[in-house]
Amino acid sequence: MAKFVTAYIGLGGNVGDVFNNMQSALRSLDSHEQISVRSISHVYKTPPWGIEKQDWFLNACACVQTSLTGHELLSECLAAEKSLNRVREIRWGPRTIDLDVLIYGNEIIDAEDLQVPHPRMHERGFVMLPMADIAPNVMLQEKSILQWVELLKTSDIQKTELELTL
């Protein structure tokens, strides 16, 4: 019998119909026989990070159960991005969709193509606020997600009325 792992995925984008892209990406992941989307955060409108002269982003997080390895889950995320015309040109630049494996069970993975827990997630309100919706008590570096949120400046992040569903 396959072992299932709880993993968390960050979703975002700021080009085109981002909400529908996030919806499509979640449905794509959930349609995989080894991935089940268990919960989805609120959708947040967030200012750009890194490169500030670009449109605001929509961001959300999802909790999934999977029997895939961390790298296999990453491959499925990248395939979903590719199907939604994600182009990787500029780091932290505009994008139609971005899917990040944030946490994969209790595993620590430090590979060139995958680092989990995501090394900078605790610094980013656009990740931690949606994570707090679905996993407030999950521990990250000896603090809960909610404790990390309390340390971040999140006043410029806006909860939207948009609701992602499967």
N, C-alpha and C positions, 0 to 999 in steps of 0.2 A: 504494500500500500504506500502511495506517495506521501511524503512529508510536506505539509503545507506551512508556509512562512507568511507572516504578516509583514507587508512592505508598504511604504508611503511614497507617493509620487507627487511631485510638484508640476503644475501645469501653468503655462502663461503664454502671452503673445501680445503684439500690438500692431499687426498688419492684417488688413482684410477683416473677415468676419470671425474674429477670435473666439467669440462665444460658441459659434457652431463648430469651429475647429476643435475646441476643447471637448465639446459634446461628442463629436465624431471620434476623437482620440480615445475617450473613455469607453465608448461603445465598441471600438475596435479591440481594445484590451480585454473588455469583458466578454467578447465573443470568442476569445482564445480558450480552448478547452482546459488550459492549466492556469487561467487567471480569472478571479472573480472580484469585481469591484464591490467592496463592502460598504463604504460610506464616502460621501463627497462633501467637502466644505462649502461654505458660502463662496460667492465670487466677489473678489475685491478689485477695485480700480486703484492702481498704484502708480506713483511717479516713476519715470525711468531711473535705472540704477546703473552706474558705470558711465555710460554715454548719456548725458542728460538732454541733449538736443534731439529728441525724438518724441513720438506720441506716447501717452500714458499706456500702461499695460493693464490687461485683465489677468488676475492670478487666482488660482485655487489649488487645493490639494485633495488627493484621494487615497483611501486606504484600500489595499488589495490583499487578497489571499492568493498565494501562488505556490505551485510545486516546481516552478522554474528556478534555476540558479539565479544569482544576482546578475551575472553577465547575460544570461538568456532573457531575463526581464528587461535589461537595458536594450538588448537587440530588438525586442518587441516594441519598446518605446521609440527607438530610432526608426523602425519600420513605419510606425504610425505617423511620426513626423514627416517622413519622406512621402507618404501617401497624401499628406496635406500640404505638399509643396514647400517644406521647410528648406531654406537655403542657408548654409553656414558660411557667411562672408566676413562679418565683423563680430568679434567677441563683444558680448553685451549689447549688440546692435539690434535693429528692428528684426522681427520674426513673425511668421504666421502662427507658429506653435512651438512650444518648447516643453519637453517632458524630461524631468530629472528624477532619477531614483534617489530619494533622500535618505531613507532608512530601509534596511533589509534585515528583518528579524533583529537579532542581537549581534549580527555579524559585523566585523570590521573588515572592509575590503579596501586595500590600498594598491590599486593597479593603475596603469597609465590611463586606461579608458574608463575606469569606474572607481570612485572613492565614496564609501558609505561608512558611517553616516556622512552625508554631504559636508565637506569641511567648513563651509562658510554659512550654512543655513541658519545657525543661531545668531548671525549678525544681520539677518535680512528680515525686516518686518513683513515684506510681501510673501515670505515663506512661512514665518512663524505664526502670523495671525490666522491664516487658513488652517495650519496644522493644529492650532489651539481649538478650532471648531470640532475637530474629529479625534484629536489625541492629546488633550490637555495634560494628562498625567504621564505620558510617555517620557522616559528619562533620556536626557542627552547631556553628556559630560557632567554628570552629577547634579543636574537641575532638570526640573520638569519643563515641558514646552511652555506651559503657562508662566513659570518663573522667568524663562528667557524673554517672553513677550513683555513682561513688566519692566525689563531692563532696556527695551528698545524704544526708539522714537517712532510712534505709529500714527501720530496725529494727522499726517497727510494722506493716510490710506483710508479709502472710502468703501464701506460695505455696499454692494449693489443689491438690487431687487432680483437680479438674474439667478436662476436656479438650474443647475446642471442635473440631468436625470438620465437614466439608462433607457 
